[in-house]
Amino acid sequence: MVSLLSLLHLRRLQPHRHRILSTTTRNALFFRHISYTHDLTSTTSTPSPSPSSSQSVVRTVCSLVCQSYYQNQTHFRRTPPRLYLSIDSGYLTPDQAITVVASLADEAGSMVALSFFYWATGFLKFRHFMRLYIVLSASLIANSNFERANEVMQCMVRSFAEIGKFKEACDMVIEMQNQGLVPSAQTLNSIVNVGCEMGLFEVAENVFDEMSERGLSPDSFSFKLMVIGFCRMGRIAEADRWLSLMLERGFLVDNATCTLIISRFCEKDHVNRALWLFGKMREMGFAPNMINFTAMIHGLCKRGSIKQAFELFEEMVKKGWKPNIYTHTVLIDGLCKKGWTEKAFRLFLKLVRSDNYKPNVYTYTAMVGGYCKEGKLNRAEMLLTRMEEQGLVPNTNTYTTMIDGHCKVGNFDRAYELMDEMGKKGFTPNIFTYNTIVDGLSKKGRVQEAFKLLERGFKSGLQADIVTYNIIISEHCKQADTTRAMAFFSKIFKTGISPDIHLYTTLLGSFCRQKKMKESQQLFDDAIKLGLVPTKKTYTSIICGYCRVGNSSLAVKLFDRMRDHGCFPDSITYGALISGLCKESNLDEAHRFYSSMIDKGLSPCEVTRLTLAYEYCKKDKCTTAMALLDRLDKKLWIRTVNTLVRKLCSERKVEMAVLFLHKLIDKDPNVDHITLAAFMTACYESNQYSLVSDMSERISQGIG
């Protein structure tokens, strides 16, 4: 039976059909530019029914919708009721569905139209038909029901994101602003949320910016979504930028977001920035909880800033937060990694004696790792036994840590025992376990045994990770077998693993040692194209390579590029470049880099000091050689001049040697016996006996 109320609504639909048509006509120009969306519904077309039969279908569906709606209606309902229509989706064409939704919006009201809309979009036939969304939104806008129009837009964004048409849906949301619909903050948030979930950050950012320019004020949730999205992707610079914008607007993050931000920033070695943001948020009124404090303490411990971590720990306690077992474990792990194992053990004992918190598997594993790092395997084994006595079951990470400790001291028999033991207890050795043993065997020269073990793991279904490839490729590079190293390198891309900068550095370093600079440069360029950031070691390797082949000009260019990637040369980098310049007799440039190195507080190694001074001596510029050595402290100066005198004597450059020897006696009358013997031998062989006599007299008289 059709209710009286629904019949009244149905009668209202019939005499005002011209209003339905006028709505469609009014939006005809607007719909024309989105007609391509017909292709999204189906690859097959539905034959168009005759006008009279189409109108009959529309009237019938409208009647059924009204009947179902009012049977399920309750007063003050905020959400449209679910419809139960005695028809299937095949009864309607997409165009008829558009007419139905427009008719219902104009004649029966927004909630009835929305009920039908949600029923229709439950079918793929209508779900991805964009005009259905646009017509309903336009009708709702005409009724000044902007809240429901925004609801339809949000639904459209989610639906079209499912089929990879997220950008098209976003463009349509922007276009609807020209039709009088100002998107709500909820619509913006829906777009940003979907965009971040799909990794389409640029699209989400563009929509965010355009809506903001058109007068929409994003709320705190809008900014939070952008921050969370970039954090989860590990794109810290962008996350930092959005967080700064959020704080500038006076918005604060919640505790869960704060923990995520701190954790991600610290994982990417941005601990100082995380600490600053943590302090800034607190200044603005953010009240951190125990989890937030622990996340920050973890970041500081990871960096090795143990003192700061304990200061924050004490502050947390003063604020009334009781640290949990995870907080203590983080501190114990930090102390162990710093090499302060005994301090860590004292904290560990406090937990053992505590009534509130007892060490868990992770606490024991951290402590075991500390002792293994120091080579105290007996204590580590004792803790492993104690752990099992307490009813705790060592996990894969615990066993792997123990295995690593035994491998480092060359006790592979015990390592294999532990590997078998963990298997018996239900813990399958993972790739980290295999990597630990393979690396240990390789470093002890048992390469074939390592590769056989790895092959056995692969046969049992083990999948290599980037660390595995690093170990294998490094071993081939050590043997100068770049052909096999590159063969394994090519396999990485086939498996879908992303090579890291460490792997590129290992490979290009091997090519540099073989003076294959074309291949080395190609690897360097490829790494940058992949978005990898070269390290100081990467730059030093390739600079050494170019200096080795006598191309110091390219080495200097690369040296100047280091700062672009946040790398700062050390004494090894400077030494390689100075040696290369000296090799090409470019002494003025070498002297410039030497002075720059000293100015930065870096201490040149003996090879660098001696090479540059000796090259000047070869040019008969002993005064310049003395001047550059004078910038060294006394201990280094004496050591370098002693070596230089011996080298000059070995080449019978006695006149030069005597100049440096006199200056050496001025600083230290106790001349090195080896240096003096070398000088006397050179004098005798060159028949300059008078120099020996003069030098002996000066030393014997104690003049200095």
VOGU-3710 file (C-alpha; in Angstrom, 3 decimals, decimal comma):
1> mvsllsllhl> 0,000/0,000/0,000  1,282/3,450/-0,907  0,951/5,914/1,963  -1,191/9,027/1,516  1,815/11,241/2,038  3,816/9,507/-0,670  0,877/9,776/-3,113  0,688/13,496/-2,432  4,397/13,784/-3,271  3,885/11,736/-6,425
11> rrlqphrhri> 1,048/14,025/-7,558  3,303/17,006/-7,007  5,819/15,482/-9,402  3,493/15,148/-12,379  2,147/18,691/-12,982  5,600/20,226/-12,615  7,515/18,176/-15,163  8,442/21,429/-16,885  10,429/22,314/-13,754  12,454/19,137/-14,114
21> lstttrnalf> 13,231/19,924/-17,718  14,130/23,513/-16,868  16,655/22,282/-14,285  18,268/20,047/-16,900  18,286/22,816/-19,476  19,707/25,292/-16,982  22,741/23,082/-16,448  23,149/21,860/-20,041  26,140/24,070/-20,806  27,749/23,106/-17,514
31> frhisythdl> 27,326/19,379/-18,172  28,597/19,537/-21,750  32,274/19,739/-20,768  32,009/16,611/-18,596  30,252/14,432/-21,162  33,385/12,269/-21,357  32,283/10,621/-18,122  29,903/8,421/-20,096  32,993/6,345/-20,828  33,480/5,653/-17,126
41> tsttstpsps> 30,226/3,754/-16,692  30,509/0,928/-19,195  32,146/-0,076/-22,414  28,737/-1,006/-23,797  25,933/1,462/-24,420  22,313/0,994/-23,366  19,688/1,624/-26,088  17,729/4,798/-25,364  14,057/4,107/-24,647  11,327/6,171/-26,270
51> psssqsvvrt> 10,378/9,445/-24,536  7,038/8,123/-23,310  8,448/4,891/-21,895  11,352/6,780/-20,292  8,931/9,148/-18,537  6,966/6,163/-17,305  10,090/4,576/-15,853  11,028/7,846/-14,119  7,524/8,239/-12,638  7,501/4,636/-11,432
61> vcslvcqsyy> 10,916/4,902/-9,802  10,053/8,235/-8,171  6,905/6,650/-6,733  8,815/3,635/-5,384  11,503/5,867/-3,876  8,944/8,044/-2,079  7,074/4,987/-0,828  10,226/3,335/0,536  11,550/6,593/1,977  8,449/7,506/3,994
71> qnqthfrrtp> 8,024/3,969/5,275  11,514/4,224/6,822  11,443/7,897/7,806  11,854/9,022/11,400  11,640/12,598/12,622  14,807/14,719/12,890  16,829/12,219/10,905  20,265/13,549/9,918  21,133/10,788/7,461  18,997/9,551/4,558
81> prlylsidsg> 17,292/6,203/5,270  18,270/3,167/3,287  15,885/2,431/0,432  14,483/-0,985/-0,401  13,335/-0,781/-4,030  11,674/-3,686/-5,783  13,729/-3,041/-8,937  17,279/-3,802/-9,982  19,823/-1,464/-11,536  19,037/-2,764/-15,030
91> yltpdqaitv> 15,596/-1,148/-14,873  17,178/2,305/-15,190  19,633/3,859/-17,612  22,196/6,345/-16,212  20,345/9,217/-17,938  17,052/8,128/-16,355  18,757/7,965/-12,969  19,851/11,587/-13,477  16,262/12,618/-14,244  14,990/10,747/-11,181
101> vasladeags> 17,474/12,386/-8,823  16,797/15,867/-10,228  13,000/15,329/-9,997  13,210/14,118/-6,425  15,441/17,024/-5,390  13,035/19,570/-6,915  9,749/17,994/-5,851  10,293/15,655/-2,900  13,216/17,306/-1,125  16,945/16,862/-0,628
111> mvalsffywa> 16,763/13,902/1,762  14,604/11,841/-0,615  16,957/12,616/-3,515  19,949/11,688/-1,399  18,318/8,390/-0,424  17,922/7,486/-4,079  21,444/8,737/-4,841  22,974/6,433/-2,207  20,887/3,536/-3,498  22,046/4,173/-7,083
121> tgflkfrhfm> 25,743/4,605/-6,240  25,677/1,196/-4,622  25,822/-0,120/-8,225  28,940/0,271/-10,378  26,663/1,228/-13,277  25,883/4,537/-11,556  28,729/4,847/-9,041  31,249/6,122/-11,567  28,820/8,223/-13,659  29,947/11,757/-12,896
131> rlyivlsasl> 26,853/13,560/-14,192  24,763/11,874/-11,504  26,846/13,626/-8,840  26,836/16,945/-10,687  23,086/17,045/-11,352  22,231/16,236/-7,754  24,713/18,822/-6,478  23,319/21,457/-8,846  19,777/20,695/-7,678  20,829/20,911/-4,034
141> iansnferan> 22,603/24,222/-4,721  19,408/25,533/-6,332  17,593/24,579/-3,114  20,319/26,361/-1,085  21,171/23,035/0,539  24,938/23,555/0,403  25,725/21,132/3,217  24,211/18,199/1,302  25,824/19,356/-1,957  29,205/19,182/-0,255
151> evmqcmvrsf> 28,301/15,710/0,987  27,712/14,605/-2,613  31,068/16,103/-3,677  32,870/14,188/-0,950  31,219/10,986/-2,106  32,262/11,735/-5,707  35,914/12,187/-4,713  36,011/8,856/-2,889  34,204/7,007/-5,691  36,374/8,298/-8,527
161> aeigkfkeac> 39,571/7,752/-6,558  38,683/4,039/-6,674  39,137/3,995/-10,465  42,159/6,290/-10,639  40,148/9,426/-11,485  41,012/11,313/-8,322  42,385/14,369/-10,141  39,298/14,611/-12,392  37,039/14,514/-9,326  39,115/17,252/-7,645
171> dmviemqnqg> 38,883/19,414/-10,756  35,111/19,031/-10,676  34,960/20,099/-7,018  36,827/23,272/-7,993  34,485/23,783/-10,961  31,437/23,542/-8,696  32,613/26,736/-7,009  31,742/28,514/-10,266  28,230/27,080/-9,871  27,797/28,650/-6,454
181> lvpsaqtlns> 29,031/25,894/-4,178  31,712/26,932/-1,712  33,412/23,703/-0,627  33,331/23,105/3,091  36,348/22,295/5,243  34,995/18,741/5,401  35,135/18,502/1,585  38,690/19,779/1,564  39,620/17,313/4,290  38,040/14,473/2,346
191> ivnvgcemgl> 40,102/15,381/-0,725  43,319/15,718/1,261  42,675/12,458/3,114  42,031/10,463/-0,063  44,975/12,133/-1,828  47,360/11,303/1,003  46,131/7,702/1,194  46,823/7,327/-2,534  50,186/9,112/-2,334  48,924/11,890/-4,655
201> fevaenvfde> 50,267/14,669/-2,475  50,797/17,158/-5,291  47,137/16,947/-6,338  46,003/17,305/-2,727  48,325/20,302/-2,262  47,027/21,992/-5,423  43,411/21,605/-4,300  44,342/22,850/-0,832  46,025/25,958/-2,266  43,273/26,720/-4,771
211> mserglspds> 40,500/26,388/-2,198  42,437/28,598/0,190  42,850/31,233/-2,541  39,091/31,120/-3,149  38,333/32,035/0,446  38,009/28,653/2,160  39,643/28,562/5,585  41,196/25,143/6,206  40,820/23,885/9,752  43,403/22,186/11,965
221> fsfklmvigf> 42,352/18,784/10,634  43,205/19,894/7,075  46,764/20,743/8,044  47,077/17,659/10,212  46,180/15,395/7,300  48,958/16,913/5,167  51,496/16,589/7,985  50,542/12,962/8,689  50,578/12,053/4,990  54,072/13,393/4,388
231> crmgriaead> 55,351/11,912/7,662  54,142/8,448/6,733  55,859/8,753/3,348  59,091/9,804/5,060  59,094/13,164/3,246  60,278/15,128/6,252  60,973/18,478/4,559  57,373/18,729/3,303  55,961/17,518/6,627  58,034/20,165/8,413
241> rwlslmlerg> 56,752/22,882/6,079  53,107/21,955/6,635  53,612/21,637/10,381  55,156/25,115/10,462  52,153/26,510/8,550  49,847/24,749/10,986  51,588/26,233/14,019  51,618/29,699/12,404  47,814/29,515/12,209  47,718/28,766/15,932
251> flvdnatctl> 46,606/25,159/15,465  47,991/22,429/17,720  48,451/18,750/16,956  46,995/16,006/19,096  49,119/13,561/21,092  48,974/10,774/18,498  50,099/13,103/15,705  52,856/14,496/17,912  54,216/10,991/18,497  54,146/10,244/14,753
261> iisrfcekdh> 55,944/13,507/13,910  58,680/12,982/16,498  59,182/9,329/15,523  59,436/10,032/11,790  61,691/13,067/12,216  64,038/11,106/14,471  64,066/8,103/12,110  65,311/10,416/9,351  68,024/11,932/11,587  66,194/15,230/12,108
271> vnralwlfgk> 66,404/14,962/15,896  67,255/18,641/16,477  64,252/19,739/14,455  62,005/17,275/16,282  63,262/18,636/19,605  62,637/22,228/18,494  59,103/21,416/17,307  58,426/19,549/20,547  59,449/22,643/22,508  57,534/25,007/20,206
281> mremgfapnm> 54,305/23,043/20,571  54,685/23,045/24,338  55,166/26,822/24,308  51,872/27,111/22,441  50,009/25,112/25,078  50,431/21,528/23,933  50,537/19,170/26,928  52,713/16,149/26,047  51,861/12,815/27,590  54,124/9,947/28,569
291> inftamihgl> 54,090/8,481/25,037  55,131/11,823/23,517  57,977/12,180/26,000  59,109/8,611/25,344  59,136/9,166/21,570  61,388/12,204/22,026  63,632/10,344/24,480  63,920/7,512/21,949  65,019/9,956/19,252  67,680/11,481/21,494
301> ckrgsikqaf> 68,962/8,034/22,510  69,123/6,959/18,881  71,326/9,967/18,143  73,498/9,228/21,154  72,404/12,316/23,127  72,033/10,311/26,338  72,478/13,270/28,688  69,650/15,177/26,982  67,500/12,045/27,025  67,880/11,651/30,788
311> elfeemvkkg> 67,184/15,374/31,318  63,917/14,974/29,415  63,217/11,793/31,358  63,589/13,675/34,660  61,334/16,460/33,404  58,702/13,900/32,435  58,760/12,440/35,938  58,487/15,923/37,473  55,399/16,553/35,332  53,761/13,565/37,036
321> wkpniythtv> 54,131/11,004/34,270  55,286/7,571/35,351  57,696/6,071/32,809  56,664/2,651/31,571  58,834/-0,308/30,670  59,216/0,965/27,108  60,680/4,276/28,361  63,221/2,389/30,468  64,037/0,027/27,599  64,718/2,958/25,285
331> lidglckkgw> 67,163/4,429/27,815  68,895/1,071/28,385  69,250/0,575/24,634  70,645/4,089/24,239  73,225/3,547/26,990  74,287/0,229/25,469  74,710/1,700/21,990  76,796/4,487/23,505  79,059/1,872/25,040  77,975/2,563/28,631
341> tekafrlflk> 76,891/-0,986/29,305  77,532/-0,966/33,044  75,344/2,131/33,500  72,680/0,382/31,444  72,968/-2,713/33,622  72,463/-0,647/36,803  69,215/0,700/35,342  68,324/-2,826/34,248  68,799/-4,090/37,831  66,456/-1,386/39,119
351> lvrsdnykpn> 63,767/-2,822/36,867  64,522/-6,361/38,049  64,053/-5,259/41,666  61,012/-3,107/40,914  57,532/-4,209/41,930  55,863/-2,186/39,178  57,919/-2,828/36,063  59,806/-5,941/35,078  62,166/-6,249/32,099  60,456/-7,669/29,033
361> vytytamvgg> 61,896/-9,429/25,989  62,901/-6,107/24,395  64,678/-4,930/27,567  66,669/-8,152/27,776  67,479/-7,961/24,055  68,798/-4,395/24,433  71,009/-5,492/27,340  72,216/-8,577/25,466  73,069/-6,339/22,501  75,134/-4,081/24,741
371> yckegklnra> 77,259/-6,957/26,058  77,636/-8,464/22,581  78,861/-5,126/21,269  81,606/-5,105/23,914  82,495/-8,730/23,223  81,316/-9,838/26,684  79,621/-12,960/25,385  79,627/-14,765/28,743  77,466/-12,026/30,276  75,202/-12,013/27,244
381> emlltrmeeq> 74,750/-15,793/27,527  74,036/-15,395/31,246  71,272/-12,884/30,491  69,809/-15,209/27,866  69,599/-17,981/30,478  68,180/-15,603/33,096  65,593/-14,433/30,615  64,311/-17,952/30,018  64,259/-18,617/33,780  61,913/-15,648/34,140
391> glvpntntyt> 59,489/-17,278/31,704  60,350/-14,955/28,824  60,869/-16,498/25,409  63,731/-15,001/23,360  62,431/-13,794/20,010  64,067/-13,723/16,593  65,683/-10,370/17,335  67,180/-11,680/20,605  68,700/-14,699/18,886  69,963/-12,604/15,968
401> tmidghckvg> 71,648/-10,215/18,417  73,378/-13,129/20,157  74,410/-14,662/16,842  75,871/-11,331/15,735  77,938/-11,125/18,914  79,431/-14,592/18,403  80,100/-13,919/14,710  82,042/-10,764/15,541  84,485/-12,754/17,710  84,664/-15,565/15,157
411> nfdrayelmd> 82,724/-18,126/17,231  80,688/-19,494/14,339  80,050/-22,883/15,950  77,998/-21,216/18,692  76,328/-18,996/16,097  75,149/-22,068/14,189  73,971/-23,675/17,472  71,861/-20,622/18,278  70,446/-20,628/14,761  69,345/-24,269/15,185
421> emgkkgftpn> 68,014/-23,541/18,673  65,804/-20,697/17,525  64,373/-22,924/14,804  63,488/-25,617/17,365  61,679/-23,019/19,481  59,506/-21,951/16,587  61,420/-18,868/15,457  62,451/-19,118/11,836  65,751/-17,370/11,114  64,970/-14,342/8,957
431> iftyntivdg> 67,051/-12,417/6,466  68,588/-10,346/9,293  69,833/-13,529/10,947  71,368/-14,769/7,709  72,881/-11,360/6,958  74,549/-11,372/10,367  76,278/-14,727/9,815  77,086/-14,068/6,156  78,680/-10,723/7,030  80,664/-12,292/9,871
441> lskkgrvqea> 81,925/-15,127/7,684  82,865/-12,719/4,890  84,897/-10,508/7,219  86,786/-13,570/8,446  87,631/-14,571/4,875  85,178/-17,488/4,734  83,384/-16,096/1,690  82,463/-19,379/0,002  80,948/-20,701/3,224  78,953/-17,479/3,535
451> fkllergfks> 77,569/-17,748/0,010  76,626/-21,414/0,500  74,721/-20,519/3,659  72,901/-17,764/1,831  72,062/-20,077/-1,058  70,588/-22,557/1,421  68,424/-19,790/2,846  67,185/-18,804/-0,607  66,163/-22,398/-1,334  64,020/-22,370/1,806
461> glqadivtyn> 62,146/-19,303/0,567  64,283/-16,533/2,035  64,158/-13,193/0,215  67,313/-11,059/0,029  67,097/-7,457/1,197  69,302/-4,445/0,482  71,716/-5,429/3,274  72,198/-8,860/1,693  73,054/-7,302/-1,644  75,378/-4,828/0,050
471> iiisehckqa> 77,309/-7,698/1,651  77,543/-9,749/-1,570  78,469/-6,808/-3,798  81,006/-5,489/-1,279  82,785/-8,838/-1,264  83,002/-8,918/-5,059  84,264/-5,324/-5,060  86,980/-6,220/-2,533  88,126/-8,883/-5,003  88,003/-6,269/-7,818
481> dttramaffs> 85,375/-8,407/-9,570  83,159/-5,538/-10,741  81,567/-7,708/-13,447  79,904/-10,025/-10,914  79,209/-7,078/-8,618  77,262/-5,340/-11,393  75,431/-8,580/-12,212  74,092/-8,702/-8,650  73,399/-4,971/-8,793  71,134/-5,424/-11,835
491> kifktgispd> 69,186/-8,128/-9,943  68,209/-5,585/-7,297  65,980/-3,657/-9,713  64,325/-6,880/-10,927  63,350/-7,809/-7,371  61,840/-4,379/-6,718  64,351/-3,437/-4,004  65,584/0,149/-4,063  69,389/0,406/-3,873  70,721/2,793/-1,254
501> ihlyttllgs> 73,559/5,302/-1,473  75,862/2,954/0,456  75,606/0,399/-2,347  76,286/3,007/-5,036  79,288/4,249/-3,028  80,698/0,716/-2,761  80,397/0,154/-6,518  81,735/3,493/-7,693  84,596/3,209/-5,194  85,585/-0,111/-6,760
511> fcrqkkmkes> 85,516/1,376/-10,264  87,555/4,357/-9,047  90,255/2,057/-7,674  90,434/0,445/-11,115  90,592/3,919/-12,738  87,298/3,316/-14,585  85,982/6,825/-14,092  83,351/6,712/-16,840  81,513/3,896/-15,059  82,043/5,548/-11,686
521> qqlfddaikl> 80,612/8,869/-12,860  77,613/7,095/-14,404  76,823/5,413/-11,085  77,174/8,744/-9,288  74,757/10,445/-11,720  72,271/7,547/-11,536  72,209/7,734/-7,740  71,337/11,437/-7,855  68,602/10,828/-10,469  67,031/8,293/-8,089
531> glvptkktyt> 66,885/10,984/-5,406  69,656/9,480/-3,297  71,862/11,914/-1,403  75,607/11,310/-1,821  77,504/11,012/1,445  80,939/12,328/2,345  82,306/8,869/1,584  80,668/8,907/-1,872  82,276/12,206/-2,767  85,654/11,239/-1,309
541> siicgycrvg> 85,690/8,013/-3,361  85,021/9,717/-6,675  87,366/12,631/-5,894  90,124/10,086/-5,169  89,323/8,384/-8,464  89,670/11,536/-10,545  92,880/12,477/-8,744  94,210/8,980/-9,386  93,734/9,374/-13,174  95,161/12,901/-13,170
551> nsslavklfd> 91,920/14,828/-13,654  92,102/17,169/-10,680  89,886/19,811/-12,348  86,875/17,472/-12,195  87,869/16,482/-8,673  87,748/20,162/-7,639  84,307/20,598/-9,248  82,954/17,637/-7,294  84,590/18,953/-4,135  82,719/22,248/-4,612
561> rmrdhgcfpd> 79,412/20,354/-5,090  79,656/18,585/-1,740  77,986/21,414/0,158  74,931/21,188/-2,143  74,161/17,794/-0,600  74,941/18,815/2,960  78,333/17,073/2,921  81,383/18,595/4,519  84,848/17,327/3,536  87,069/15,792/6,186
571> sitygalisg> 90,847/15,450/6,308  90,688/12,378/4,034  88,754/14,266/1,340  91,118/17,230/1,532  94,132/14,915/1,535  92,996/13,101/-1,610  92,422/16,376/-3,464  95,730/17,929/-2,320  97,647/14,804/-3,353  95,959/14,883/-6,770
581> lckesnldea> 96,825/18,547/-7,289  100,421/17,922/-6,199  100,645/15,042/-8,647  99,796/17,512/-11,426  102,213/20,104/-9,971  99,332/22,488/-9,255  100,935/23,576/-5,989  99,225/26,949/-5,579  95,781/25,312/-5,723  96,951/22,546/-3,415
591> hrfyssmidk> 98,283/25,160/-0,970  94,907/26,951/-1,072  93,030/23,807/-0,086  95,648/23,019/2,555  95,155/26,460/4,151  91,358/26,095/3,944  91,633/22,747/5,685  93,704/24,200/8,540  91,308/27,167/8,845  88,407/24,736/9,349
601> glspcevtrl> 90,232/23,100/12,244  91,011/19,890/10,357  94,342/18,215/10,919  96,089/17,087/7,715  97,443/13,566/7,828  101,196/12,985/7,560  100,992/11,951/3,920  99,258/15,244/3,022  101,730/17,331/5,055  104,754/15,586/3,657
611> tlayeyckkd> 103,524/15,464/0,043  102,885/19,202/-0,215  106,086/20,207/1,596  108,196/17,847/-0,496  106,678/19,112/-3,768  107,658/22,668/-2,829  111,167/21,469/-2,011  111,395/19,888/-5,446  110,614/23,342/-6,867  113,397/24,860/-4,704
621> kcttamalld> 110,779/26,620/-2,571  111,936/25,479/0,832  110,771/28,738/2,440  107,190/28,090/1,307  107,415/24,498/2,537  108,576/25,723/5,935  105,793/28,321/6,066  103,007/25,831/5,457  104,460/23,430/8,051  104,700/26,228/10,621
631> rldkklwirt> 100,888/26,168/10,982  101,095/22,733/12,604  101,366/22,178/16,334  104,858/21,345/17,662  104,365/17,586/17,898  103,083/17,228/14,322  105,695/19,669/13,031  108,605/17,681/14,530  107,233/14,412/13,238  106,722/15,789/9,703
641> vntlvrklcs> 110,100/17,533/9,485  111,890/14,391/10,660  110,248/12,422/7,861  110,931/15,188/5,315  114,644/15,354/6,235  114,973/11,592/5,774  113,230/11,749/2,393  115,452/14,593/1,175  118,536/12,731/2,384  117,465/9,580/0,558
651> erkvemavlf> 117,519/11,621/-2,656  120,867/13,284/-1,816  119,242/16,705/-1,457  121,592/17,474/1,404  121,544/21,292/1,107  117,756/21,323/1,580  117,876/18,717/4,326  120,341/20,778/6,356  117,985/23,794/6,342  115,142/21,770/7,872
661> lhklidkdpn> 117,533/19,987/10,255  118,804/23,288/11,690  115,216/24,414/12,256  114,422/21,052/13,821  117,302/21,490/16,312  115,944/24,960/17,146  112,673/23,362/18,277  114,000/20,110/19,702  117,764/19,688/20,473  117,185/15,949/20,979
671> vdhitlaafm> 117,399/15,045/17,328  115,976/11,687/16,314  118,896/9,234/15,869  117,414/7,746/12,674  117,076/11,208/11,122  120,641/12,145/12,100  122,020/8,874/10,760  120,213/9,415/7,434  121,662/12,935/7,203  125,223/11,803/7,944
681> tacyesnqys> 125,001/8,966/5,414  123,763/11,356/2,697  126,600/13,796/3,478  129,277/11,109/3,309  127,891/9,721/0,045  127,873/13,192/-1,498  131,324/14,042/-0,083  130,047/16,922/2,031  131,915/16,059/5,209  131,978/19,627/6,445
691> lvsdmseris> 128,184/19,594/6,879  128,504/16,583/9,176  131,198/18,301/11,193  129,183/21,523/11,562  126,011/19,656/12,556  127,850/17,447/15,074  129,481/20,487/16,646  126,166/22,292/16,995  124,445/19,323/18,589  127,342/18,657/20,967
701> qgig> 127,371/22,284/22,122  123,643/22,070/22,851  122,817/25,040/20,665  119,112/25,063/19,879
//
